[in-house]
């Protein structure tokens, strides 16, 4: 889907007369790690032993620090379309920390839940309120 979106983005922008959307590759619980940049690192170093694994971990840390996918305080709104509930329970604290890290002052976060496919749950709201408290 990402490749398809990137392929057609220029044509859509041309029809609209402007481009305001970027399609990036990452995971919501780690918005600092640019997976496209990590792919380049992986192509240069085959991870087949503990030393190379350590090198990969250092590369991840460097990418997060030097060229984050989404910088601190840079987003007005985080909008999720039935995605937050797919994050593992043990990763939820990091998920909300990342959302708060990237949001500008007075930024907003919203999640759309698919109520016909699943029962409404307050677990995500509770997790967010616990992060704020």
Backbone bond lengths (Angstrom), bond angles and torsions (degrees), N, CA, C in turn:
res aa  C-N    CA-C-N  psi(-1)  N-CA   C-N-CA  omega(-1)  CA-C   N-CA-C  phi
1 X - - - 1.436 - - 1.529 111.50 -
2 X 1.333 115.47 -38.44 1.461 118.64 179.60 1.531 110.75 -63.26
3 X 1.322 117.18 -45.06 1.464 120.40 178.23 1.525 111.19 -60.50
4 X 1.323 116.71 -40.94 1.463 121.49 179.41 1.530 110.67 -64.38
5 X 1.327 116.76 -44.44 1.468 120.61 178.89 1.525 111.16 -62.70
6 X 1.330 115.97 -44.47 1.472 119.61 179.56 1.521 111.38 -64.99
7 X 1.315 116.77 -37.03 1.471 121.28 -178.81 1.534 111.18 -63.05
8 X 1.332 116.30 -41.91 1.461 119.67 -173.94 1.530 114.50 -94.70
9 X 1.319 118.07 -7.40 1.469 121.12 -178.48 1.534 112.90 -57.22
10 X 1.334 120.11 -44.73 1.477 118.85 -179.76 1.532 113.03 -61.94
11 X 1.319 117.73 -39.45 1.471 120.40 179.94 1.526 110.79 -66.78
12 X 1.322 116.88 -40.61 1.466 120.55 178.04 1.526 109.82 -64.96
13 X 1.321 117.08 -43.96 1.465 120.74 178.88 1.526 110.84 -61.55
14 X 1.309 116.94 -39.94 1.465 120.42 179.57 1.530 110.77 -64.20
15 X 1.321 116.56 -41.71 1.464 120.21 178.92 1.529 111.41 -66.24
16 X 1.338 116.63 -37.69 1.461 120.38 179.73 1.524 112.00 -76.93
17 X 1.325 116.04 -29.16 1.451 120.35 -177.11 1.519 112.90 96.54
18 X 1.314 117.94 1.42 1.463 122.09 178.48 1.531 109.57 -161.49
19 X 1.323 114.66 159.05 1.467 121.17 177.72 1.521 108.90 -123.78
20 X 1.316 116.54 120.05 1.466 119.50 179.93 1.534 111.72 -127.91
21 X 1.316 117.28 8.33 1.460 121.06 -176.14 1.522 109.50 -119.74
22 X 1.322 115.42 136.56 1.459 121.95 172.03 1.518 107.74 -119.14
23 X 1.307 116.89 140.05 1.460 121.56 175.98 1.515 107.66 -107.42
24 X 1.324 115.78 114.71 1.459 122.09 -177.07 1.515 110.05 -117.10
25 X 1.331 115.19 161.43 1.460 120.98 -177.79 1.522 109.74 -115.14
26 X 1.332 116.53 117.72 1.449 122.11 179.17 1.512 109.78 -168.81
27 X 1.319 115.83 -171.51 1.461 121.17 174.89 1.524 107.93 -123.81
28 X 1.316 116.93 142.03 1.458 120.69 -171.24 1.520 112.98 -64.58
29 X 1.331 118.48 -25.60 1.457 118.82 179.17 1.523 112.35 -85.05
30 X 1.328 117.59 0.28 1.469 121.89 175.56 1.523 108.65 -147.03
31 X 1.322 116.30 70.57 1.463 121.74 -176.17 1.515 113.78 -72.88
32 X 1.318 117.12 -4.40 1.467 119.88 177.71 1.525 111.34 -84.49
33 X 1.325 118.15 -26.00 1.466 120.87 -175.12 1.525 110.94 -90.06
34 X 1.313 115.69 114.37 1.463 123.67 177.95 1.526 107.85 -82.95
35 X 1.327 116.59 108.84 1.469 120.14 -175.99 1.524 112.54 -70.16
36 X 1.338 117.89 -24.55 1.470 119.31 174.10 1.530 110.17 -66.97
37 X 1.326 116.57 -42.96 1.471 120.46 177.91 1.525 110.48 -66.96
38 X 1.327 116.84 -37.38 1.465 120.24 177.95 1.523 110.87 -65.03
39 X 1.319 117.12 -35.35 1.466 120.94 177.81 1.528 110.71 -60.26
40 X 1.326 116.82 -39.26 1.465 120.86 176.91 1.521 110.06 -62.48
41 X 1.342 116.23 -45.58 1.475 120.77 177.90 1.527 110.65 -59.00
42 X 1.326 116.61 -43.22 1.471 120.67 -178.88 1.526 111.99 -65.92
43 X 1.329 116.30 -32.60 1.466 119.27 179.63 1.523 111.70 -69.85
44 X 1.342 115.68 -22.78 1.462 120.27 -179.27 1.520 113.06 -92.49
45 X 1.341 117.38 -18.39 1.461 121.19 -178.21 1.515 109.62 -135.98
46 X 1.298 117.33 115.26 1.450 122.02 177.05 1.527 108.53 -77.07
47 X 1.316 117.67 122.93 1.462 121.64 -179.84 1.523 108.04 -90.06
48 X 1.338 114.38 97.64 1.464 119.10 -177.55 1.523 112.50 -130.84
49 X 1.333 116.92 0.59 1.463 120.27 179.20 1.525 108.92 -152.93
50 X 1.330 118.11 167.80 1.470 121.28 -176.88 1.528 114.00 -59.16
51 X 1.313 118.67 -33.44 1.468 120.69 179.61 1.527 109.70 -65.63
52 X 1.329 116.75 -46.31 1.464 119.98 178.68 1.529 111.36 -66.64
53 X 1.323 117.14 -33.03 1.465 120.39 176.09 1.525 109.86 -63.66
54 X 1.306 117.16 -42.14 1.467 121.78 177.32 1.529 110.24 -63.02
55 X 1.319 116.58 -40.84 1.466 121.31 177.05 1.526 110.24 -61.02
56 X 1.333 116.74 -41.01 1.464 121.65 177.96 1.532 110.67 -63.06
57 X 1.325 117.50 -43.30 1.458 120.46 178.75 1.526 111.46 -61.80
58 X 1.325 116.89 -40.26 1.471 120.34 176.94 1.526 110.87 -65.37
59 X 1.326 116.67 -38.21 1.466 120.35 177.34 1.529 110.39 -63.54
60 X 1.333 117.63 -42.05 1.463 120.98 177.38 1.532 110.48 -59.79
61 X 1.326 116.81 -46.34 1.467 120.90 179.46 1.532 111.24 -61.09
62 X 1.337 116.18 -42.58 1.471 120.49 179.71 1.525 110.80 -63.93
63 X 1.338 117.27 -43.48 1.465 120.69 179.50 1.521 111.25 -63.13
64 X 1.337 116.99 -43.38 1.469 120.49 178.51 1.533 110.75 -60.52
65 X 1.321 116.22 -42.02 1.464 121.75 -176.07 1.531 112.19 -75.80
66 X 1.331 117.17 -48.93 1.468 121.53 -169.93 1.524 114.26 -88.20
67 X 1.309 118.06 -31.90 1.468 119.99 -179.22 1.530 109.99 -147.50
68 X 1.333 116.00 72.09 1.461 119.38 -178.33 1.524 111.95 -64.40
69 X 1.310 115.27 146.95 1.463 121.13 176.44 1.528 109.73 -58.37
70 X 1.328 116.65 -47.32 1.458 122.24 176.81 1.533 107.21 -128.63
71 X 1.339 117.93 111.98 1.469 120.93 -178.54 1.533 112.74 -67.65
72 X 1.334 115.91 162.79 1.462 122.14 175.73 1.526 110.16 -57.40
73 X 1.325 115.46 145.04 1.479 121.93 172.04 1.528 113.01 50.38
74 X 1.326 117.62 45.47 1.462 119.59 -174.49 1.526 113.93 -123.15
75 X 1.329 117.98 0.56 1.465 121.14 -172.95 1.523 109.81 -122.57
76 X 1.324 115.80 134.52 1.464 120.66 177.21 1.523 111.80 -82.88
77 X 1.333 116.69 -34.21 1.458 119.72 -175.38 1.528 110.23 -148.51
78 X 1.315 115.95 132.80 1.462 121.91 170.18 1.514 106.05 -106.58
79 X 1.317 116.40 119.01 1.456 122.04 -178.65 1.514 108.54 -118.94
80 X 1.310 116.18 124.53 1.456 121.49 179.78 1.516 109.27 -115.32
81 X 1.305 115.73 132.89 1.454 121.50 178.17 1.524 108.08 -108.57
82 X 1.324 116.61 83.89 1.467 123.33 178.56 1.525 111.97 59.49
83 X 1.344 117.39 41.50 1.458 120.99 -179.66 1.521 111.94 -112.63
84 X 1.326 117.73 -38.03 1.458 120.49 -175.16 1.522 112.34 -58.09
85 X 1.320 117.19 -34.59 1.453 120.00 -179.87 1.530 112.36 -70.12
86 X 1.323 118.13 -11.03 1.465 121.31 178.59 1.532 112.31 -86.32
87 X 1.335 116.58 -12.12 1.463 120.99 179.46 1.524 108.57 -75.18
88 X 1.327 116.09 134.42 1.467 120.81 -179.73 1.522 110.58 -57.07
89 X 1.313 116.17 145.30 1.455 121.92 -179.01 1.513 112.88 -53.01
90 X 1.332 117.54 -42.03 1.464 121.00 -178.22 1.531 112.63 -70.43
91 X 1.334 118.15 -12.52 1.463 121.76 178.99 1.526 113.01 -100.71
92 X 1.315 117.67 -0.59 1.468 120.65 -174.40 1.526 112.77 -66.42
93 X 1.325 118.74 -37.80 1.471 120.69 178.92 1.536 109.17 -60.65
94 X 1.326 117.02 -44.90 1.468 121.01 177.93 1.524 110.04 -65.02
95 X 1.321 117.92 -38.94 1.460 122.66 178.25 1.526 110.89 -55.96
96 X 1.337 116.83 -52.53 1.460 119.57 -178.53 1.525 111.60 -69.37
97 X 1.310 117.39 -34.04 1.465 119.97 176.08 1.530 110.19 -61.19
98 X 1.324 117.11 -41.17 1.469 120.89 178.76 1.526 111.30 -66.46
99 X 1.323 116.44 -42.38 1.465 119.06 178.93 1.525 109.69 -60.48
100 X 1.327 117.26 -46.40 1.466 120.38 179.39 1.527 111.35 -66.46
101 X 1.339 118.35 -33.12 1.470 121.77 -179.80 1.521 111.15 -64.14
102 X 1.329 117.47 -42.32 1.465 120.48 -173.93 1.521 113.42 -85.25
103 X 1.333 117.50 -21.21 1.462 119.75 -178.32 1.524 111.64 -70.68
104 X 1.325 115.63 137.21 1.457 121.16 171.79 1.522 109.04 -71.02
105 X 1.335 116.09 165.91 1.462 120.36 175.30 1.525 108.72 -55.72
106 X 1.304 117.23 131.80 1.470 124.69 -178.59 1.524 112.34 69.53
107 X 1.336 117.72 15.35 1.458 120.68 174.88 1.516 110.86 -68.56
108 X 1.302 116.18 166.83 1.461 121.83 -176.14 1.525 110.59 -125.26
109 X 1.317 114.50 150.19 1.465 121.30 173.13 1.517 107.31 -129.23
110 X 1.325 116.50 136.96 1.461 121.20 -179.80 1.515 109.07 -141.97
111 X 1.323 114.63 147.24 1.455 120.35 176.78 1.516 108.82 -129.17
112 X 1.312 115.29 134.06 1.456 121.14 173.61 1.515 107.35 -98.21
113 X 1.291 116.88 126.10 1.458 121.11 -179.92 1.513 109.53 -103.64
114 X 1.315 117.35 142.89 1.460 123.61 176.26 1.523 107.60 -88.02
115 X 1.320 117.03 91.39 1.456 120.95 -173.57 1.518 113.22 -73.03
116 X 1.319 117.91 -25.32 1.457 118.39 -179.60 1.530 111.82 -77.27
117 X 1.319 118.20 -19.58 1.461 121.34 -178.23 1.525 112.64 -98.32
118 X 1.327 117.10 -17.37 1.455 119.89 -178.05 1.520 109.74 -150.05
119 X 1.293 115.82 162.06 1.462 120.66 178.08 1.528 109.42 -77.72
120 X 1.329 117.63 141.49 1.465 119.68 176.43 1.530 110.16 -59.30
121 X 1.306 115.11 141.82 1.456 119.44 -178.78 1.515 109.67 -135.62
122 X 1.321 115.70 144.44 1.460 119.60 177.78 1.517 111.22 -99.34
123 X 1.335 118.53 6.25 1.461 120.50 -174.81 1.522 112.23 -61.25
124 X 1.329 118.07 -39.66 1.456 120.04 179.64 1.520 111.12 -69.75
125 X 1.342 116.82 -40.02 1.464 118.90 178.40 1.517 110.43 -64.81
126 X 1.318 117.04 -39.66 1.453 119.87 177.85 1.520 110.42 -63.70
127 X 1.331 117.17 -41.38 1.455 119.88 178.86 1.515 110.53 -61.44
128 X 1.326 117.62 -41.92 1.463 120.91 -179.89 1.517 110.57 -65.99
129 X 1.336 117.27 -43.19 1.456 118.86 -178.93 1.514 111.12 -66.75
130 X 1.323 117.69 -32.25 1.453 120.56 176.68 1.520 110.70 -67.93
131 X 1.342 117.63 -35.38 1.461 120.71 178.24 1.527 109.85 -66.33
132 X 1.325 117.28 -36.83 1.460 120.70 -177.97 1.522 110.45 -73.13
133 X 1.328 116.11 -37.15 1.478 121.20 -176.04 1.504 112.83 -66.35
